[in-house]
Amino acid sequence: MSRRRAIVIGSGIGGLSLGIRLQSLGFDTTIVEKLSGPGGRASVRRVDGFTFDMGPTVITVPHFIEELFALERGVSNLDVPDFPPEVVDERNRVTSGVSGGPHTSRYVKIIPILPFYRIYFDDGTFFDYDGDPTHTREQIRRLGEPGDLEGYERFHRDAKAIFDRGFLELGYTHFDTVGSMLKVAPDLLRLDAVRTLFKFSSKYFASDKLRQVFSFETLLVGGNPLSVPAIYAMIHFVEKTWGIHFAMGGTGALVNGFVRKFEELGGTMRYNAEVSRINVVQQGKQRRATGITLADGNVLEAELVASNGDWAATYGKLIDPKYRRWNSDARIRLTKQSMSLLVIYFGFKADGREDQKLRHHTIILGPRYEELLKDIFGRKLLAEDFSQYLHVPTLTDPSLAPPGHHAAYTLIPVPHNGSGLDWRELGEPLVNTVLRFLDERGYLPGLMNRLVHKSYITPDYFQHTLNSHLGNAFGPEPLLRQSAFFRPHNRSEDIANLYMVGAGVQPGAGTPSVMMSAKMTARLIAEDFGMPNSVLLGEASGELVVR
């Protein structure tokens, strides 16, 4: 009996994770990628001896990675606990193989990073967020206002309750009906998880600095702290619980590990293979995906198609409107997209003092917080001031740059292309302003004289190279009205055998979330194709045997 064929569009972390899971379900899976190499948003730029991760650099919840690397061909373990006891047990969860279990270590070396972030304020003071309870409280005492230490104790208690319910218990819930969401609504109201995150943090802290420290993290998943629901306070606890990690060789090394695992399981990668259409047939009232047509005219047939591409672009550009009622052009227009990014990749000569002010992950906040967020997300203006996330991985892994040099990137949140900003004119001047800022403000003194490489991407890259609607960087903005049931679904409502995975669908953006979305989508596929959650498929016959 021939095996069922599956096609995954896009080789981002979500697409690779789903490809690995489909192979474990017994499908013959092909991942098609527009670019010349894997990764999607997590692609790698290599130039002048430097290696730059182009996208995600923060790795959390390493046991998700271990679970993927442990999968076997034809053996699906979708019924394995999402959070095994050794991972959630407070006595040992931080030390239970957290930086790479035995399966992960065969493919990539993952190490913990401390502090998680150094967060600079505009006056030059900083907060080192490292998850250490004693150190955290010492810094709150130093930076905070009267009552903030007691406020942190209450924040810690309430954020943990949100984490326990929203992540550990509900993180893998696929909200495909209004009823599924209404069942959990009372809990979210009780936890005060529906007010905005910034208002939530402001309940506990009088200090503006601490309000920023305990709300900025949603920017790393495309969310505005002024408008995302407070359920995202769980990010604080996700990081505090399992730490922040780095793949030696960069995130690209993790991507390469996933590709190797996928191919070892029998999967096929096809690069330089842009998709022009998802093929759909209609039989009576039922519509069904039958494969894809590539830009070069080649047709690939399959029993299921899954897209790791941008949700709005997948439906809006790859599927004829006559096949779409739920995911219509009107819905795409009405869906608010996340902000975009200017990302600057730069290499420079080392002077040996880089680690005096900087850490592996450094957040540099500008003079305005709330008003800058309103400019980016609401008014969609390019302000004169900016905040940035500076990543200097060569402080941890010198192999990413030539000897005596550092590789770095700095990421600036900016409005998406619905703003009408012309990045052909604005890009280069802003890049130079940001680099001079790092030089003149003393974060990297003398940088302009030490610079040996500079390149950058703007929202135009997200829109035209990554096919991301309006150049968004993280899919639909994670607003309350675009969360849970109201966030795009992992199983298409319009077309049978069509699925979505990645940042644009449930549960949302961020490296751990897209791996979660892959498991959620795999469970839906197993359900739709009549597969038990734990199965063994005979390699020779394709016979399904329940374990």
N, C-alpha and C positions, 0 to 999 in steps of 0.2 A: 504494500500500500504506500503510495507516494505521500510525502510529508506536506503539511500545509505550508504555504509560502507567506511570508510577511515582509512588508516594506516599511522602513522607518525613514522619514524625511528629516535630515539634519543630524549631525554628529556632535551636538553639544553634549554636556554631561547627562542631561535628561534623556536624549536619544540613545546614547551609548548604554546608559543604565537599563533602558527598556529593551534594547537589542540583546543585552546579556540575559535578561529575564525571559525574553521570547525564546531564545535558544534553550534555556533551561526548561521551558514549557514544551519543547519539541518542534517548534517551528523552524523552517529554513528561512533565515532573516537576511535581508540585504539593507544596509544603511547607505542612503545616497546623500552626498554632500556637495553643495555648490562650490565650495572652496577647494583648494589644491591639497589640503590636509585636514585633519580632524580638529574638533573642538568647538566650532561655531563661535559663540561669544568668548569661549575659553581657548581661542587660537593662540599661537605663539608667533612672535616676530623675531627673527634672527637677522642681525645686521651688524657689520663692522666688529664682529667678535662678541657682541652682546646678545643675550637671550632675554626677551621681554614677554612675560605673560600679558596678553592683551586685555583680559577680562578678569574673572574672579580670582582672588588671591587668598581669601580667608576660608579656611577649611574647619568645619565644626562637625560634631557627631561622627567620629571616625568609625564607630561600629556599623554605620550604614555602608561604608566603603568595604569593611571586612565582610559583611554579609554578601555583597555582590561578588567579591573575589572568591568566595567559598562555593558559589553555585556550580552545578555540574550539568553537562549536556543531558537533556531528557529527564532531569530530576528537578522538579519544582518544589520549593519549600515555602510557598506563600503562606502556609499556616504556622510557620515559625514565629514566636512572639516578636513583635516589632521592637520591644524594649525588654530584652532578657533580664532576669532578676539581677545578674551580676552587674548590669549596666545601670540599673535604677537604684540599687541598694546604696544608700547614702554613705555606708561605711567603706565601700571599696570601688564605687563607680568611676572615680577619677583615675584610679590606678589599674583598672581591669583591662589591660591591653589597649589603653586609650590611644596610643600613638602608633598603631599599626599592629594588628594581630598576625598570626602565623600565615594566613592566606594573603593578606595585604603585602606583607614583607617580601613575598615572591615577586611582586610586580613593581613596587615603589616603596621608598623609605619616607615615612611620615614622622615628623618630630613636633613636640609642643613648642609654642612660642610664648615667651614671657617678657614684658607684660603683654597682655592681649593687644592693647592699644596704649600709646601715650597721646593724651588729648591736650593740645595747647589752646589756651584762650588768647584773645587779642592783646592782653596786657603782659603776656610772656609767662604767666603761671601755667602749671600743667597738672593733670591728674593721670596717674598711671593705673589703668584698670587691669588688674591681674587676677581677680577672683579670690585673693587672699583676704579672709574676713578681718583680720587684725589690721593689715595695711590699708584696706578700703576704709575702715572706720577712722584710722588716723588721718587720712587725707580729707575725709568729710569734716572732721573736727578742724582741720587747718583751713580749708577753703570755704566751709559753710557758714551759715548764719545761725544764731541761737535757735535751738530746737531742731536743727537739721539732722543731728545724730539720732535723736529719737524718731524723727521722721523716716530716716533710713530703715530703722528696725521695722516700722510699719510697712514701708514700701517692700522690704525684703519678704515679709510675711505674705503680703497680698500678691506680689508678683509670683511668688512660689505657688500660691493657690491657682493662679492663672496658668502657670506652666504645667502643674500637675493635671489640671482638667483640660486645658486647651491643647497641650502638646502630647503629654504621655497618654492621655485617654482618648482624645479626639483627633490627634494629628493625622491619622490615616483614614479618617472618615470621609467618604465621598458623598457630598451633599447633592444628590440628584433629584430630590423632591423638596417642595416647600415644607412638608411634614418633617423631613429629616432635620431641617434647620430649626423648626419650631420646637422640637423636642429639647434642644440644648439652649434655646434662647433664655429660659428662666435662670439657668446656671450662669450664663454670661452677664445677665443683668445683676444677679446677686453678687458676682465678682467685680462689678463696676467695670467690665471689660469692653463696654461699648462707647464710653466717652472717649474723647481723643487722647492719644498717648501723652501729649504735652500737658493737657489739663490734668490727666491722671498723675503724672510726675509732679506737677505743681501743687497737688494736694499735700505732698509730703515734704517738699523742700522750699524754703524761702529764697535760697541762693539761686540766682540765675545760672551760675556756672553748673551747679548740680542738676538743675532742671535740664540743662543741655546734655550733661554726661549721661543721664538716665533716659534720654529720648532720641539721641542722634542716630542710634544703630539702624533704625528703619530706613535711613537714607541709603544704606548698603543693599537694600532690597527694593529700592524704588519708591519708598513710602515717605510722605510728608509727615513729620511728627505732629504737625498741627491738625492733621485730618485723619491719620490712620487710627483705627480703634485700639483701645488700650490692651486688647488681647496680645498685641505685639510686645508688651512688656515681657512676654515669655522669652524673647530673644536674649534678654539679659541673663535669664536662668539657663537657657541652652548653652550659652558661652561659659557661664559660671560652673555648670555641671560637668561639661566634657572638655572645656578648654578651647583654645584656638591653636591650629596646627598648620604646618607647612610641609609640602611635598618637596623633598630635595630634588633639585633640577627644575623646580617651579610647578605650577598647576599643570603645565603641559606634560610633565612626567606622569602625573596622575591620569590625564587623558590618554597618553600612550599606553599606560597600564591597562586601562579599560579596553582600548582597541585590541591589545594583545590577548586579553581574556576573551573578548568577543570572538576573535578569529580562532583561538584555540577551541572554542565551543562549536566551531563550524560556521560562524557567520561570515558574511561577505561585505567588504567596504568598497564603495565606488565614489571616487573623488571627481572633481570637475564635472559633476552631474547635476546641473540645475534642473529643477522640476518646473514644467510649464503648466501642467494640469493634473489634477487628481481625476481619474476616470470613474464615472458613475453610470450605472445602468438602472433603468426604472422598469420594474415588472409589476404591473398593476399599480397599487399605491405605495409599494415598497421601493426604496432607492437603496442601492448597494454599491460600495466602492469595490472596484475590480482591479485597481492598479494605478499606475502613473504614466504620464507621457513626459519625457525629458525634453529639454530645450533643443536637443539635436534631432528630435523626432522619434527616437527609440521609445518603444512601449514596454514597460515591465508589468507583468500580471501578477496578482497575489490575492490570497483569500482575505487579507486584511491590510489596511494602510494606517499608519500612525504618523502624525506630524509633530516633530519637535521644533518646528518653525514658529514664528510669531502667529498668535491666534488670529488676529485681524487679517494679516496677510494671507494666511492659509485659506481662510474662508473667502476673503474678498478678492483674491487674485487667482486662486487655483481651482475654485469650484464655481461652476455656472450658477448664477443667481436663481435659476428656475428650480434648482435642487435644494435651495436654502430658504427655510421659513423662520426657524428659530435663530440661526446665525445669519441674519439678513444684513444687507448693506445699512439699513436704518439702525440696527443695533450696533454695528461697528461704529457708525458716526456718533452715536450717543454714549459710547463707552469712553470714559476718560482714561487716557494713556499716562503711564508714568513719565517722569522727567527723562531727559537724555543726559549725555556726558560729553565733556571735552577731556580726553585722556592724552597726556603728554608722556612720551617715552624718551628718556634721555640717559646718556652715558657720560661719565665724567671721570677725570683723574682723581684718585684718592689722595687725601692729605693726612689720613690717619686720625682725624678728629671727628669723623662723621657720627660716631656713636656717643659723642658728648651730649648732643641735644636730641638726636633722632633715635628711634627704635625701628624694628622691622616694620611695624604698622604705626604710622603717626597721623593723627587727625589734627588739622590746623584750622580752628574756627575763626571766622572773620569778626569784625566789630559788631555786626548785626546778626541776630539769629532768626527771630520771628519774621522780621520784615524781609530779610533775604529769602526765606522760604516762600513768603507771599509773592515775591518777585518771580521766583522760579516756577512755582506751581500755579499761582493764580493769575498774576498780571502778565506772566510770560515775557519778562523783560531781562535783558542782560545787564545786570547791575555793575557798578564800578568796583564794588567789593566782592569777595568770594570766600568760600570755605573750600577746603581740599582734604583729600585722603592721599597721603604720601607713602608709597611702598618702596622700601629699599631692601630687596631680598638678599643682596650681596653682603649685608651685615650678618646673615646667617649662612649663605651659600656663595662663597666667592667664585665658584666655577661659572656663574652666570655672566661674568665679565672678563675681559682680558686681565692679566696680572697688573696690579696697581691701579685698577679702575673699579668703579661701581656702576651697576645698572639700576635704574629706578623708573618708576612712573608716578605721576600725580594725577589724580582724578578730580575734576571740577563738575559738580552738578549744574546743569544748565537746562533751559526750557527745551522741550521737544520741537520738532519742526512745524507744529501747528502755530508756532510763534511768528513765522514769516522771517526770522532772522537769516541773514545772508552770511553763511559761514565761510564762503570763499573770501569775503572781505574781513570778517571778524576773527577768523581762526588764528592766523599768524600773529596779529597784534596782541591778542589775549594770551597766547602761548608765551610770548616774550615778556609780557607783564607778570605772569605767574612765576617764570623762572627768575626774573629780576627780584621779585618779592622774596623768594627763597634765599637769594644771595644777600640782598640788602638788609633783610630782617634777621640775618645771622643763623638761619637754619642750615644753610650750606654756604658759608662765607667763601667768596671768590668763585662761585659756581660759573659765572659767565666766562671767566678766563680758563676754567678747567673743563668746560664743556667740549666733548668730542663727537657726540651724536645727539640729534634732536629730530623727532618725528611726532606726529600726533594724529588723532582721529577726532571727528566732530559728529554731531547728529546725522550729517550726510552719510557717514560710513554706516551707521546703524540702519538708515533707511535704504540706501542703494546697494550696499554690499551684503548686509545681513538680512535684507528684505523685511525690515521691522517697520510697522505702520507708523508714520509720522516721525520716524527716527527714535521711537521710544527705546529705552535701554533695558526695561524690566517687564514689559507687557502691560496689561491693564493696571492702573493705579490701585493699590490695595486700600480702597475706601471701604467703609462698612457696607455701603450699598453695592459694592463689587467684591464681596467676600462670601465664602461658604457657597450656598446655593446660587447666589447672584454672580459668582465668578464663573467664567467659562468652564464647561464640564469636560471631563476626560473622555467620555463616550459621546459621540455625536448624537444629537437629538434628531438630526435631519437625515442622516445617511447611515445605514447599517454597515458594520465592519470598518467604520472610520473612527479613529481615536486621536486624542491629543495628549501630549506629555510636555512637561517643562514649565518655564516661568509663567506662561500666560494662563495656565489653568490651575485647578486646585492641587495642592494647597497654596501655591504662590511662588514667588521668586526667592533666590538664594540657593547656594549649592546643596544644603541638606534638603530643602523643600523640593528641588527638582528630582533628587533621588527618591524622595517619598512619592512624588507624583508618578514616577516610573513603576513603583510597586503597586500603587493604587490602580493605575491603568492596566497593569498585568493581571491584577485580580479581576477587573471587569472583563478582560479578554478571556481569562480562564472560565469565568461564569458564562459568557456568551457562547463559548465553544464547547461547553459541557465538560470542562476539565475540573476534577477535584483540585483543591488547593495544595495537596501533596500527592504527586504522581510520579511514576517511573514509566517512561516510554521505551519499549524495546527498540534498540538501535536498528536491527535488521528489518523487522516487520512493521515498525510504526505502531505496534499494538499498545493500547493504553491499559496499564495495570495500576490499580489503586494500591498504594503502599499501606 
